[in-house]
Every structure is written in C-alpha cells, then in structure tokens.
Amino acid sequence: MPRSWKRHSAEQIVAKLELVGELMRRGATVSEAATSAGITDATYFRWRKQYAGLRSSQLSYIKELEAELARLRKAISEYEGQ
C-alpha cells in the first residue's frame, strides 16, 4: 500500500522545530510536543539533525546562495560548451 508523503518547506520545518522546542521548554515530552506539531518523534529527530540551529532568516539567505550557485554552474556549463 503506497504511503501518502507530506512535503514541508524548509520554513515550515524550522517553524515546527521551534514549536516543539517551545513546548518542550514548557515541560512537554518529546513525544507530546512532536504530536502537537503534527509530526512523529523520528521526523523530529531527523529534522533536528538536518536543520540544527537554523532560523527562518538564515533559510532565506541559504536559498539565495543556492540560487546563485545554480546560476553560476549553468554559466560555467554554457561556457565550457562553446
């Protein structure tokens, strides 16, 4: 049976991680906080490992850098193709 995968944007992931962190600071367990955010414990730990310490403002900067990198790679491939 196929699973229905939910895709979250990086901003949504960081927001949910911040929500879970706030709930945990208020005394909730990891399981309770993750469930309140609509994710599983495993998802929380995987996201925390991948997005550790990032804030929303940093995500926009990273996206700008990735877009610039893609543009430069395209320019290099076009230059080499001539």
C-alpha positions as CSV (number, residue, x, y, z in Angstrom):
1,M,0.0,0.0,0.0
2,P,1.5,3.4,-1.0
3,R,2.2,6.0,1.6
4,S,1.0,9.5,1.3
5,W,4.1,11.7,1.8
6,K,3.7,15.2,3.0
7,R,6.2,17.7,1.8
8,H,7.2,20.5,4.1
9,S,9.1,23.6,3.1
10,A,12.2,24.4,4.9
11,E,10.4,27.4,6.6
12,Q,7.6,25.0,7.8
13,I,10.2,22.6,9.2
14,V,12.0,25.3,11.1
15,A,8.7,26.6,12.4
16,K,7.7,23.2,13.6
17,L,11.1,22.6,15.2
18,E,10.7,25.9,17.1
19,L,7.2,24.9,18.2
20,V,8.4,21.6,19.5
21,G,11.3,23.3,21.3
22,E,9.0,25.8,22.9
23,L,6.6,23.0,24.1
24,M,9.5,21.1,25.5
25,R,10.7,24.1,27.4
26,R,7.2,24.3,29.0
27,G,7.6,20.7,30.2
28,A,6.2,18.6,27.5
29,T,8.0,15.4,26.5
30,V,9.4,14.9,23.0
31,S,6.5,12.6,22.0
32,E,3.9,15.0,23.3
33,A,5.5,18.1,21.6
34,A,6.1,16.3,18.3
35,T,2.5,15.0,18.2
36,S,1.2,18.5,19.0
37,A,3.2,19.8,16.0
38,G,1.8,17.1,13.8
39,I,5.0,15.0,13.3
40,T,6.4,11.8,14.6
41,D,9.3,11.5,17.0
42,A,11.5,10.1,14.3
43,T,10.7,13.0,12.0
44,Y,11.5,15.5,14.8
45,F,14.9,14.0,15.4
46,R,15.7,13.7,11.7
47,W,14.7,17.3,11.1
48,R,16.6,18.5,14.2
49,K,19.7,16.8,12.9
50,Q,19.4,18.3,9.4
51,Y,18.2,21.8,10.4
52,A,20.0,22.2,13.7
53,G,20.1,25.8,14.9
54,L,18.7,27.3,11.7
55,R,16.3,30.3,11.9
56,S,13.9,31.5,9.3
57,S,16.1,34.4,8.3
58,Q,19.0,32.1,7.7
59,L,16.9,29.9,5.4
60,S,16.2,32.8,3.0
61,Y,19.9,33.5,2.8
62,I,20.7,29.9,2.1
63,K,18.1,29.8,-0.6
64,E,19.7,32.9,-2.2
65,L,23.1,31.3,-2.1
66,E,21.7,28.1,-3.7
67,A,20.1,30.0,-6.5
68,E,23.3,31.9,-7.2
69,L,25.3,28.7,-7.2
70,A,22.8,27.1,-9.7
71,R,23.2,30.2,-11.9
72,L,27.0,30.1,-11.8
73,R,27.0,26.3,-12.6
74,K,24.8,26.9,-15.6
75,A,27.0,29.8,-16.8
76,I,30.1,27.5,-16.5
77,S,28.5,24.7,-18.4
78,E,27.4,27.0,-21.1
79,Y,30.9,28.5,-21.3
80,E,32.5,25.0,-21.5
81,G,30.1,24.0,-24.2
82,Q,31.2,26.7,-26.6
